[in-house]
């Protein structure tokens, strides 16, 4: 199965592109959703609680993801620990889902270093002001947005690592046209 990463910085429009692919009946996964599944696994939950203390667990015994995110983005070693712990779990889930099937599997992958492991990469990009506006609609302050973005690759790094580029500010009709062009090329390559 050909694996294609959908990547880009936070709030660039990756999820919109993912939705467009799903509406076309294509197989699409979200690495963040898989990471949330990994956080519910007992072994990972225990290791996180051992590192950050039992207060990282909510009343239901699950990881308090908002608190964990805050801790991770405030301390690079915490972020590295979580990435080393969770990425292998996410990759194993993707491998299990992909199996020995043929065709294409698209995976929304926010981290550039993870995206580089895919057969092809689609970078979704948007101007910084648009991204900050989108994050404010999600309830993040400009300071929180900047803190998260400071831990991500630069827009240039995302662009240079990609095989295809998508403007995350396109109208739905223009986005569909851009996506059609990419899918036509991908389907032509697989013939």
Secondary structure by P-SEA (a helix, b strand, c coil): cbbbbbcccccccaaaaaaaaaaaccbbbbaaaaaaaaaacaaaaaaaaaaccccccccccccaaaaaaaaaaacaaaaaaaaaccaaaaaaaaaaaacccccbbbbbcccaaaaaaccbbbbbbbcaaaaaaaaaaacccaaaaaaaaaacccaaaaaaaccccccccccaaaaaaaaaaaaaaaaaaac
